[in-house]
Amino acid sequence: MSTVMPPAPDSFQVRVTAAVKGHYQTSMRRSLQSVALYEADRCLKNRYSQLRPFQKKYALFATAVDLLGTLDFLNEYHRQEIMFRTNASKEPLAPDLAWRRMKLITREINQTILPKAKLLLEDDANKENSHEEICEILLQNMFEDNSEKNSKPYPSMWEFNHNNVFSVYRIYFRGVTLDPNIFPARLFRMVPVPLKKPDTFRMAHDASSLALANMTINANGRNNFDVSEDDRRAMLKEVKDHTELLKSFEGIVPDEEIAKRKRALYAALPPVPPPYVAGAVVPVIAGKRQRKKAKVAGAAKPQIPAIPAISIPTAVATPEVAKPKAATVPETAKPTAMDEGDDWENVDAVVKEEEQAKVTVAV
């Protein structure tokens, strides 16, 4: 005996799947993000009173991610893509920005959709139309307004490319009010939230996007350049090997995912080796404050006078040069060995000359 399966109950999954006709394209990214944030806000309405402001933002973001995980037509990459801040940056949406976007959804619907829907419903010709038919008429009117009264049918993806909150209206509204028969909001799990506001208020990124190898970030947010030469070479080789491996997946993995992985690899490149100076190690000073400190320290350091070069007379000096000098210098002004400074090789000659003079006087 054949059995007739009961129709699927009204739920978030059923309405979202119907709104996108069961398939996903990149142009739907912001629309599905708006739907997930709107539904996450509905699910958390009763919990907000128990949470602090920064905890509300974390809970909203985590709940939206959970909701996207229930949509069967999305793969893992699509779920990550929907929660990007922008499709160009591929950066995960920060919780505080997710909160601001959620707050703007209802206002955007009130300003751009509901006034047009009210005009349509006031026309007796549209009173018998279903909600889906009203949505189609609204989209066509909005398309004609934006394209200078172009009477052609609006493109299939126009809804998602030009108004990312229209899908929220399609799913949750009926006419100019919320659907009184909307499915109940369901919180899938008790989302854990931090007890203390972190110093850097953002959700942790995917480990691959934050892989900076052995490089660390100090308290000032600057890179730590204390990497040995062996570690630097090992990091370079690993990044090179991964880059070559990614090439073998081109055409198999989506281009967006390849680009994301490459950016993570570029971020993991080791620091540039410091400049080389013979016989000295020159530190790399990253910030303006460090440069100022180094300048002040250099100015306060006592300057050591340079040692004069030692002049060593050569053995080929001719006696003709020395004789006139000895004849013209008076006896009382004749230089001593100490007066000659560095000419220490003439000490014996000067002593012998002084002794010979004493002998001559005595005779």
C-alpha positions in Angstrom: 0.0 0.0 0.0 1.4 3.3 -1.0 1.7 6.1 1.5 1.5 9.7 0.8 4.3 11.7 2.5 3.0 14.7 4.4 4.1 18.1 3.1 7.2 19.5 4.7 6.4 21.9 7.6 6.9 25.6 7.2 10.4 26.4 8.3 13.4 28.6 7.6 14.9 26.0 5.3 11.7 25.6 3.3 11.2 29.3 2.6 14.8 30.1 1.8 15.1 27.2 -0.6 11.9 28.3 -2.3 13.1 31.9 -2.5 16.3 31.0 -4.4 14.8 28.0 -6.2 17.1 25.6 -4.6 20.4 26.7 -6.0 23.1 29.2 -5.1 25.0 31.7 -7.1 27.6 34.2 -5.9 25.3 37.1 -6.7 23.0 35.8 -4.0 25.6 36.2 -1.3 24.5 39.4 0.3 20.8 38.5 0.1 21.3 35.2 1.9 23.5 37.0 4.5 20.7 39.4 5.1 18.2 36.5 5.5 20.5 34.7 7.9 21.1 37.8 10.0 17.4 38.6 10.1 16.4 35.1 11.2 19.3 35.0 13.8 17.9 38.2 15.3 14.4 36.5 15.6 15.9 33.5 17.3 17.8 35.6 19.8 15.0 38.0 20.8 14.3 36.3 24.1 18.0 35.9 25.0 19.2 39.5 24.4 18.1 40.6 27.9 20.6 38.1 29.4 23.5 39.3 27.2 25.8 42.3 27.3 26.1 44.4 24.1 29.3 42.7 22.8 27.9 39.3 23.6 24.8 40.0 21.5 27.0 40.6 18.5 28.9 37.4 19.0 25.7 35.4 19.4 24.1 37.0 16.3 27.0 36.1 14.1 27.3 32.5 15.4 23.6 31.9 15.1 23.6 33.1 11.5 26.4 30.7 10.7 24.4 27.9 12.3 21.4 28.8 10.2 23.4 28.7 6.9 24.5 25.2 7.9 21.0 23.9 7.7 20.6 24.9 4.0 21.2 21.7 2.0 21.8 23.5 -1.3 24.9 25.2 0.1 28.4 23.6 0.3 31.0 24.5 2.9 32.6 27.1 0.8 29.3 28.8 0.0 28.5 29.1 3.7 31.9 30.8 4.3 31.4 33.0 1.2 28.0 34.3 2.3 29.5 35.5 5.6 32.3 37.4 3.9 32.5 41.1 4.6 32.9 41.8 0.9 33.4 39.3 -1.9 36.6 41.1 -3.0 38.3 41.0 0.3 37.2 37.4 1.3 37.5 38.6 5.0 35.0 37.1 7.5 32.3 39.4 8.6 33.1 41.0 12.0 30.4 40.6 14.6 29.9 44.3 15.2 29.5 44.9 11.4 27.0 41.9 11.3 25.0 43.6 14.0 24.9 47.0 12.2 23.8 45.3 9.0 21.1 43.4 10.8 19.8 46.7 12.2 19.6 48.2 8.7 17.5 45.4 7.2 14.1 46.5 8.5 14.8 50.2 7.8 15.7 49.4 4.3 12.6 47.4 3.7 10.4 50.2 5.2 12.0 52.8 2.9 12.4 50.9 -0.4 9.8 48.2 -0.6 6.8 48.8 1.7 5.8 52.1 0.1 5.7 50.5 -3.3 3.9 47.5 -2.0 1.3 49.7 -0.4 0.5 51.5 -3.7 0.1 48.1 -5.4 -2.3 46.8 -2.8 -4.4 49.9 -2.9 -5.1 49.1 -6.5 -8.2 46.9 -6.8 -6.6 45.0 -9.7 -4.0 43.5 -7.3 -6.1 42.6 -4.4 -6.5 39.0 -5.5 -2.9 38.5 -6.3 -0.8 36.1 -4.2 2.3 37.3 -2.3 4.6 35.8 -5.0 2.7 37.7 -7.7 3.0 40.9 -5.7 6.7 40.3 -5.4 7.1 39.9 -9.1 5.2 43.1 -9.8 7.3 44.9 -7.3 10.5 43.7 -8.8 9.4 44.7 -12.3 8.4 48.2 -11.2 11.7 48.7 -9.4 13.6 47.5 -12.5 11.7 49.9 -14.7 12.4 52.8 -12.2 16.1 52.0 -12.2 16.4 51.5 -16.0 14.4 54.6 -17.1 11.1 53.0 -17.7 12.5 50.0 -19.6 9.5 47.7 -20.2 11.6 44.6 -20.7 11.2 41.9 -18.0 13.8 42.2 -15.3 16.8 39.8 -15.4 16.6 36.7 -13.3 19.4 37.8 -10.9 18.3 41.4 -10.7 16.6 40.8 -7.3 19.8 39.7 -5.7 22.2 42.2 -7.5 20.3 45.4 -6.7 18.4 44.9 -3.5 19.8 42.5 -0.9 16.9 42.9 1.5 14.2 42.0 -1.0 14.6 38.3 -0.2 13.8 39.1 3.5 10.6 40.8 2.3 9.7 37.8 0.1 10.2 35.3 3.0 8.9 37.2 6.1 6.3 39.7 4.9 2.8 39.5 3.4 1.7 42.8 1.9 2.9 45.6 4.1 3.1 43.6 7.4 4.9 40.6 8.8 3.4 37.3 7.9 1.1 36.4 10.8 1.6 32.7 10.0 5.4 32.9 10.0 7.2 29.8 11.2 8.4 29.9 14.8 12.0 31.0 15.3 14.2 28.0 16.4 17.5 28.4 18.2 19.5 25.2 17.3 21.9 25.5 20.2 22.9 27.7 23.1 25.6 29.7 21.4 28.6 30.2 23.7 29.7 33.8 24.1 32.8 35.3 25.7 32.5 36.5 29.3 34.9 39.4 28.8 35.1 41.7 25.8 38.3 40.8 23.9 41.0 43.5 23.2 40.5 43.0 19.5 36.8 42.7 18.9 36.3 40.3 16.1 35.6 36.7 15.5 38.6 34.4 14.9 39.3 34.0 11.3 39.9 30.6 9.7 43.3 29.2 10.7 44.5 29.1 7.2 43.9 32.8 6.6 45.8 33.7 9.8 48.7 31.3 9.3 51.7 33.5 9.6 54.1 30.6 10.1 56.6 31.4 12.9 56.0 35.1 12.7 54.3 36.6 15.7 52.6 39.9 16.5 53.7 41.9 19.5 51.6 44.1 21.7 51.9 47.0 19.3 50.7 45.0 16.4 54.1 45.0 14.6 55.7 41.9 13.2 58.4 40.1 15.1 61.5 39.9 12.9 63.5 37.6 15.2 63.6 34.7 12.7 66.8 32.8 12.2 68.2 32.2 8.7 67.4 28.5 8.7 63.8 29.2 9.8 63.4 31.8 7.1 64.6 29.4 4.4 62.3 26.7 5.7 59.3 29.0 5.6 60.1 30.1 2.1 60.4 26.5 0.9 57.1 25.5 2.6 55.3 28.5 1.0 56.8 27.6 -2.4 55.7 23.9 -2.1 52.1 24.9 -1.1 51.9 27.4 -4.0 53.0 24.7 -6.5 50.5 22.3 -5.0 47.7 24.8 -5.5 48.4 25.0 -9.2 47.5 21.3 -9.5 44.0 22.1 -8.2 43.2 24.8 -10.7 40.0 23.9 -12.5 39.0 21.6 -9.7 38.7 23.9 -6.7 36.8 27.2 -7.3 39.0 30.2 -8.3 37.8 32.1 -5.2 39.1 29.4 -2.9 42.5 29.2 -4.8 42.8 33.0 -4.5 42.0 32.9 -0.7 44.6 30.2 -0.1 47.2 32.1 -2.1 46.6 35.2 0.0 47.1 33.2 3.1 50.4 31.9 1.7 51.6 35.4 0.9 50.8 36.4 4.4 52.9 33.5 5.7 56.0 34.6 3.9 59.0 35.2 6.2 60.3 38.7 6.9 62.8 40.3 4.6 66.4 39.7 5.8 67.9 42.8 7.5 70.4 44.9 5.6 74.0 43.6 5.7 76.8 45.7 7.0 80.3 44.3 7.2 81.3 43.6 10.8 78.0 44.9 12.3 74.4 43.8 12.7 72.0 46.6 11.8 68.6 46.3 13.6 65.4 46.9 11.7 63.5 49.7 13.4 59.9 49.4 12.4 58.1 52.3 14.0 58.5 56.1 14.3 58.8 55.9 18.1 61.6 53.4 17.9 63.5 55.6 15.4 63.1 58.6 17.7 64.4 56.6 20.6 67.4 55.4 18.6 68.2 59.0 17.5 68.0 60.3 21.1 70.2 57.5 22.4 72.8 58.2 19.6 72.9 61.9 20.5 73.3 61.2 24.3 76.1 58.7 23.8 79.6 60.3 24.4 81.6 60.6 21.3 85.0 59.0 21.4 87.7 61.0 19.6 89.3 59.2 16.7 92.8 58.0 17.3 95.2 59.7 15.0 97.0 57.5 12.5 100.6 56.5 13.5 103.1 57.9 11.1 106.0 55.4 10.8 109.1 56.9 9.0 110.6 54.6 6.5 114.2 53.4 6.5 115.0 55.0 3.2 115.1 58.5 4.5 118.2 60.2 3.3 120.7 61.9 5.7 120.6 65.0 3.5 117.1 65.8 4.8 118.0 65.2 8.5 121.3 67.2 8.6 119.9 70.7 7.7 117.1 70.2 10.2 119.6 69.4 13.0 121.8 72.4 12.1 119.0 75.0 12.1 117.2 74.0 15.3 118.6 75.7 18.4 119.9 73.5 21.2 117.2 74.7 23.7 114.3 74.0 21.3 115.5 70.6 20.1 112.5 68.1 20.3 112.5 65.2 22.7 111.2 61.8 22.1 107.8 62.6 23.9 107.4 65.8 21.8 107.6 63.7 18.7 104.5 61.9 19.7 104.2 58.7 17.6 107.7 58.7 16.2 109.0 56.1 18.7 111.6 54.7 16.3 113.7 57.9 16.7 114.1 57.6 20.5 117.5 55.8 20.3 118.9 58.3 17.8 117.8 61.3 19.9 119.4 59.8 23.1 122.7 59.1 21.3 122.8 62.6 19.9 122.2 64.1 23.4 125.0 62.0 24.9 127.5 62.9 22.2 126.8 66.6 22.8 127.5 66.2 26.5 130.8 64.5 25.7 131.8 67.3 23.3 131.1 70.0 26.0 133.1 68.1 28.6 136.2 67.9 26.4 
